[in-house]
Amino acid sequence: MSDPVVSPNRSAELSAHPPDGRTQGVPIKAPSAVLDGAAVRSASKPHRTAGRHGPHDGQPGLLHSFQSLIYIIVVAVFIITFCVQPFRIPSGSMEPTLLIGDFLLVNKQDLSSGGSGGLLPTPAIRRGEIIVFHYPVDPSIHLVKRIVGIPGDHLKLRDGHVYINGTPLREPYAVYRKSGPDNFRDNFPRLQSADPAIDSRWWIRMRTLIDEGELIIPQDSYFVLGDNRNDSEDSRYWGFVPRAAIVGQPFLIYFSLHQPGTDDSTVLTSEAADREGTGVVGAFTDFARWDRVLQVVH
């Protein structure tokens, strides 16, 4: 039920790139100062007659290219630090929406503001949205889940299906793959028996928030579930996601790799590809899920 070392198997842990999730800025001179300096150097050079070339001709062009490269790096670092960040999906709790091997871009702007004052939209947090957040049990780990309960909701699960304030929640994204019976997982909240995977602190707190068989979601807290409903370790097992723990919203799959050993993997060795008649080109193109590249996340 748990991924080795870093996260529960039923959790969609995200691997950030770079690994520690942080980037460092590159200190440079202000653009105006750099441009002024280039103008001074250009004006100080002696005039050369046509057809004669000095040993350092071409260096201003190289300097300009280098400065342009630095500007691009600074902009990229700014965007990654404050606006978007890439993550990778290493487990299947959000299938089929997000697959193992998907690479995501995540909007890191503040979701709680409800405004749009930055480079990307910053919508308010709403039920049904996918979020990336710090795992409440271990904040050094990033997880991705879908919000099904917002502050003030009265939530329960019956036969695995979510009810909000007594009304069934329409969830076209949820899948229920065949698995053994699990009353705690499928009929939540359930106080008669506990799953061994439940965090003990959550088990104690949950009992204080239940009214007539429904869990009351407190202020600034969100209840999240994986789309792969029978194979996801989520709020049922470790509790709410605080608003302050939310990192952002994934909005784009920018690349996706087939994973050896998964059902949809079609990675072939060159020898196997030749036997299949696809050749080396086929083996090269089959390493990725090209149909998922640049797919918007819903």
Secondary structure, 3 states (H helix, E strand, C coil): CECCCCCECCCCEEEECCCCCCCCCCCCCCHHHHHHHHHHHHHHCCCCCCCCCCCCCCHHHHHHHHHHHHHHHHHHHHHHHHHEEEEECCCCCCCCCCCCCEEEEEECCCCCCCCCCCCCCCCCCCCCCEEEEECCCCCCCEEEEEEEECCCCEEEEECCEEEECCEECCCCCCECCCCCCCHHHHCCCCCCCCCCCCCHHHHHHHCCCEECCEEECCCCEEEEECCEHHHCCCHHHHCCEEHHHEEEEEEEEEEEECCCCCCCCCCCCHHHHHHHCCHHHHHHHCCECHHHCCEECC
